[in-house]
Amino acid sequence: MNSKLNVLYEDNHIIVVEKKPNVLCQSDYTKDLDLLTMVKNYIKNEYHKPGNVYIGLVHRLDRPVGGIMVFARTSKAASRLSKLIQEHEMTKEYLLVCYGDLPKKGIMEDYILKEEEKSIITTKDKGKYAKLEYEVLDKKDNLNLVKVNLITGRHHQIRLQFAHRNCPLYGDQLYGKNDKKQIALFAYHLKFKHPVKDEIMEFKIYPKTGVWELFKYEA
C-alpha cells in the first residue's frame, strides 16, 4: 500500500481515493508529484503490472482543495463516468467555511467566464451557466460552515460564486482575503452509479483539522 494514498475503494473498473489538499490532480509545469501519477504507481506496485498503467481522469479538484475523487481503470469505465458527470447524475457535495452573512439555504446561479488565472462572473452571452445549492450547517462568529451541492462544474465555481456575494472562502487567496491560511473547501461526498455493476457507490470523508475544528456537524 502506498502510504501517501488513501484508497477508499477499488475494483477492476474504478478506484476511489482521497486527494490531499495542495496535491495536483494531473502533472503541470511545476513537475510536482500529482494524484494521477500516484494512483498509477499504486496500481503498478500493488498488482505488479509492467509497462504503462491506464488510469482515466474524469473530474478534477483545484490544487488547494482536498476531497474524494474517482478514477477509471478502463476506457469503458472512463466513458461511462464522464457521461454521468455530463448528465448531472453524479452527486458531488462539498463542505466549505466562508465569511459573511448567508441565508440558511439558497441557490446560486451565474454565468462564468474562465480567464488565464481566474474566472469572472459575466453575462449570459459571454459565460457558461453555473449553478449550485447550499445550506448553512453551523456558524461561529463571522464564519459559516456550509454544505454545497454542485450542479455544474465550472472553473473555480464555488470559490467565485461565494466571493461574488461577499462571502469569500476562508483561506482563498485568489478570490478572498489574503490571510495565508489553507483554503477551507473539501469534496466530502461522492455518489454515483458504478459504470459496470448495477450498484450505487457512495463515499463520505469529513475534514477534521484546522478551521474545521471550530464546528461540530454531521453533514
C-alpha positions in Angstrom: 0.0 0.0 0.0 1.3 3.4 -0.9 1.3 5.3 2.4 0.7 8.6 0.6 -2.6 7.3 -1.0 -5.8 6.8 1.0 -7.7 4.3 -1.1 -11.4 4.2 -0.2 -12.5 1.6 -2.8 -11.1 -0.3 -5.8 -12.1 -2.9 -8.2 -11.2 -3.8 -11.8 -13.1 -0.8 -13.2 -12.6 2.1 -10.8 -10.6 3.4 -7.9 -11.8 5.9 -5.4 -9.2 7.9 -3.4 -8.8 10.9 -1.1 -7.0 13.8 -2.7 -5.0 15.7 0.0 -5.0 19.5 -0.1 -2.3 21.1 -2.3 -1.8 18.0 -4.4 -2.2 18.4 -8.2 -4.8 16.2 -9.9 -2.6 16.0 -13.0 1.0 16.9 -13.8 1.7 20.5 -14.8 4.7 22.8 -15.4 5.8 22.6 -11.7 6.5 18.8 -12.1 5.3 18.3 -8.5 4.0 14.8 -7.8 0.4 14.6 -8.8 -2.5 12.4 -7.8 -2.9 10.7 -11.2 0.7 9.6 -11.1 0.3 8.4 -7.5 -2.7 6.3 -8.5 -0.9 4.8 -11.5 2.1 4.0 -9.2 -0.2 2.4 -6.6 -1.8 0.1 -9.2 1.5 -0.8 -10.8 3.1 -1.7 -7.5 0.1 -3.3 -5.8 -0.6 -5.6 -8.7 2.9 -5.9 -10.2 1.7 -4.6 -13.6 4.5 -4.0 -16.1 4.6 -1.1 -18.5 2.1 1.8 -18.6 -1.0 1.6 -16.4 -4.2 3.1 -17.7 -6.0 5.5 -15.3 -8.7 7.8 -16.6 -9.1 11.2 -15.0 -12.8 12.1 -15.3 -13.1 15.0 -12.9 -10.8 17.5 -11.1 -10.4 19.4 -7.9 -8.4 22.6 -7.7 -4.9 22.1 -6.3 -5.5 23.6 -2.8 -8.8 21.6 -2.4 -9.0 18.2 -0.8 -11.6 15.5 -1.1 -12.9 12.4 -2.7 -12.1 11.6 -6.4 -13.0 8.6 -8.6 -10.6 7.4 -11.3 -11.4 5.0 -14.1 -9.3 1.9 -14.6 -10.6 1.2 -18.1 -11.5 3.4 -21.0 -15.1 1.9 -20.9 -15.5 3.0 -17.3 -14.0 6.4 -18.1 -16.5 7.0 -20.9 -19.5 6.0 -18.7 -18.3 8.0 -15.7 -17.8 11.1 -17.9 -21.4 10.6 -19.2 -22.7 10.5 -15.7 -21.0 13.8 -15.0 -22.2 15.4 -18.2 -25.8 14.4 -17.5 -25.5 15.6 -13.8 -26.1 12.1 -12.5 -23.0 12.1 -10.2 -23.6 13.7 -6.8 -20.7 15.9 -5.8 -21.2 17.7 -2.4 -18.6 19.9 -0.7 -18.1 21.4 2.7 -16.7 24.9 3.0 -16.0 27.6 5.5 -16.7 31.2 4.4 -17.0 34.7 5.8 -20.1 36.9 5.8 -23.8 36.5 6.1 -25.8 34.0 4.2 -29.5 32.9 4.2 -29.9 29.4 5.8 -30.4 27.8 2.4 -30.2 29.0 -1.2 -29.3 28.6 -4.8 -26.6 30.5 -6.7 -26.9 30.9 -10.4 -24.4 32.9 -12.5 -22.6 32.9 -15.8 -18.8 32.3 -15.5 -16.0 33.1 -17.9 -12.6 31.4 -17.4 -9.7 33.7 -17.9 -6.0 32.9 -17.7 -5.6 32.6 -13.9 -9.0 33.4 -12.6 -12.6 33.1 -13.6 -15.1 36.0 -13.5 -18.9 36.5 -13.3 -20.1 37.7 -16.6 -23.2 37.9 -18.8 -25.2 35.1 -20.5 -23.8 35.8 -23.9 -20.1 35.5 -22.7 -20.1 32.9 -19.9 -21.2 29.4 -19.1 -24.1 28.7 -16.9 -23.2 27.8 -13.3 -25.5 26.6 -10.6 -25.1 25.3 -7.0 -27.3 24.7 -4.0 -26.1 25.4 -0.5 -27.1 25.0 3.2 -25.5 26.7 6.2 -24.9 24.0 8.8 -23.3 26.0 11.6 -21.9 29.5 12.4 -19.1 30.7 14.6 -18.7 34.5 14.8 -18.2 35.6 11.2 -17.6 32.2 9.8 -20.1 29.8 8.3 -19.9 26.0 7.8 -21.7 25.4 4.5 -22.7 22.3 2.6 -22.8 22.7 -1.2 -24.4 20.5 -3.9 -22.5 21.3 -7.1 -24.9 21.2 -10.0 -22.5 22.3 -12.7 -18.7 22.1 -12.6 -17.2 25.4 -13.8 -13.6 26.6 -13.2 -13.3 27.8 -9.6 -17.1 27.9 -9.5 -17.8 27.5 -5.7 -15.0 29.9 -4.8 -16.1 32.6 -7.3 -19.8 32.4 -6.6 -19.4 32.8 -2.9 -16.8 35.5 -3.2 -19.2 37.4 -5.6 -21.7 37.5 -2.8 -19.2 39.0 -0.3 -18.8 35.6 1.4 -15.3 34.6 0.3 -14.0 31.2 1.4 -11.7 31.0 4.4 -8.1 30.8 3.1 -9.0 31.6 -0.5 -6.0 33.8 -1.5 -7.3 34.1 -5.1 -10.8 35.4 -4.6 -10.9 36.1 -0.9 -8.9 37.7 1.9 -5.2 37.4 1.8 -4.9 35.6 5.1 -2.4 32.9 4.1 -4.4 30.1 5.5 -5.3 26.7 3.9 -8.5 27.1 1.9 -11.5 25.6 3.6 -13.1 23.7 0.8 -13.4 19.9 0.8 -15.2 17.4 -1.6 -16.7 15.3 1.2 -19.4 13.3 -0.5 -19.4 11.5 -3.8 -22.3 9.3 -5.1 -22.7 7.7 -8.5 -23.8 4.5 -10.2 -21.0 2.1 -10.8 -20.0 2.2 -14.5 -20.3 -1.6 -14.9 -22.0 -3.1 -11.9 -25.7 -2.4 -11.1 -24.7 -0.7 -7.8 -24.8 2.8 -6.3 -21.5 3.8 -4.9 -21.4 6.3 -2.1 -18.4 7.8 -0.1 -18.0 10.4 2.6 -15.0 11.9 4.4 -15.1 14.7 6.9 -12.3 17.2 7.2 -11.2 17.5 10.9 -8.1 19.6 11.3 -7.5 23.3 11.1 -10.5 25.7 10.9 -12.9 22.7 10.6 -12.2 22.0 14.3 -14.4 25.1 15.2 -17.5 23.3 14.0 -19.5 20.3 15.2 -21.5 18.8 12.4 -22.9 15.8 10.7 -23.4 16.8 7.1 
